[in-house]
Amino acid sequence: MAAFCGTPKIGLPLVYASKSKALAFFLPPSMALRQPRLLATMVFRESEVSNVNVSMEKVIIVEGLSDKKKIMKLIKESVEIICTNGTIGLSRLDELSEELEGKDVYILVDADGSGESLRKQLKREFPQARHLYIDRKFREVATTPSEILANILIRAHIDVYADYL
């Protein structure tokens, strides 16, 4: 089930949204005047609403090529994986900033000094990004067991092959 949230405003579009579908519409003024809090409490079954697919492109930023290869074998859905090779220059950050605008960005770097340094840099450039963390005992994404990585990705709503769960 999914729900509408927020206070309706006359003349403004209202958006119904679930993980992968959305429907935009306008609330009729007569309805808004009679029941101004209606929208905050309405709940619909997704099958009762004609939906439009909304697929926000997902991107995972990792440090090294071995991290990228490890993640690629786990992921079932189409996700772009960007490898920074441990560091990233200002010009490349600017390019990425434009390239990733409007995309769902995830940051998964090693649990070491260089990884944390890169994470801080990326956090400043992509404040909306979701940060995924591995346990410090594994230190590197590439050496983290596949089952652990798969669980981290699942919690971030990234579809993985069931073999790794």
N, C-alpha and C positions, 0 to 999 in steps of 0.2 A: 504494500500500500504506500501511497505517497500523499502528501498534503500540500495545500497552499499555505503560505506563511506571509504575514505582513498585514498591513492595513490597506484596504482598497482606496484608491484615489480616483475620482471621476476623471475620465479622459486620458488616463495613463494606462499603458498596457500592463496586464498581469501575466505572470509566467508560472505555469505548472512545470515542475521539473522532478525527474527521478535520475538515477545514475546515468542512463543513456538516452533518455527521451525528454522532450519538452514540448509544450504547447503554449503559445502566446495568444492572448485575446484581450478584448476590452470589456470591462464590467459595465453593463447598462446603467446609465445614470439613475433610472427609477429604482433599480435594485440597490444601488449604493445609498440612496437617500432613505429607503425604507429599513435597510438592515446593514448599517455601516460596519459591523463587526463580523459579518457573515463569512468573509474570506478567511479570517484567522482560524475558523473552526471547521471549515469544509474539508472532508476527506473523501477521496475517490479511489476506487479500484482502477489500476492502470488500464485494464481491459475496457473500462467504461468511457475512457477518454481517447479520442483519436489523437495519436501522438505523431510527432515528427522526430526522426532520428537526429540526435545531436552527438557527434563524435568528436570530442576534443582530442587532438593529437597528443600522445604522451611521448615525453622525451626523458631519458635517464642520462645524467652526466656522471661519468666515472673517470678515474685517474688513468689507468693503463689499459693496454690492449688485452692483457690476460684477464682483467676484470670484465672487459667488454665481452670476450669470448665466453666466459663463465656465465654471465647474465644471459647472453643470447641463447644458450642451450636450454635455459630454464623457462623462458618466456614463450607463452602460447600465442599471445596477441601481437599485432604489429606495433612495435615500439621502436622509436629511433634511439640509438645509444651513441652518445658523443663521448669520445675519448680525449682527455686533455693532455695526455702524456705527462702527468704529474704537475705541470705548471701551465699557466695561461697568461698571455700578454694582453695589454690593454686594447690593442687593435682587434685581437681575436674576441675579447670580451664584448667590444662594441658590435662586432659582426653577429655574435651569438645573441646579444640583446635584441637586435632587430629580427633575427631569424626565429627566435623562440617566442616572440610576442604573441599572446593569445593561445599558447600551448600549455599543456599541463606538464610542468617541469619537476623532476625528481633528482635529488643529488645523493649519490651513493659513493662515498670515498673511503679510503683506508682509515683505520682507527690508529693512526700514528701522527707524528708531528707534521709531516708534509700534507697528509690528508686533511688534518684539522686546519692548517693554513689555507689550503685550497677551499675548504668549506666556508671559511670566514670571507674569503674573497668573493665566492659565488653568492653567499648570503647577502652581501652588499649589492651586488649586481642584479640578483633575482630574489627580491624579498618575498615574492609570492610562492617560491619553490617549496616543495615538500622535502624535508631532509630525512633520509633513511639511514639508520645506524646499524653497524655490525658490532658485536661484542668485542671489547678490547683484547680478549684472550686470543682471538683469531688474527688480530692486527691488520690483515689484508683481505680485501674482498675476494681475491683469487684463491686464497687458502681457506676461506670460510666454507664449511660443508654445504653442499647443494640444498639439503633439506632446510637448513637454517635460512639460507638466502631466499628459498622459495617461500617460507613463512613470512619473511620481511616483505617480500613483494606482494604476497596475498593481502597482508594487512594494509598495503598501500593501494589496494584495488587494481593490481596488475595481475592479469590472468597467467598462471603458470601451468605446465604439464603436471598432471596428477601423479605421475611416477616419482616426482620429487617431494611429495607431501607425506 
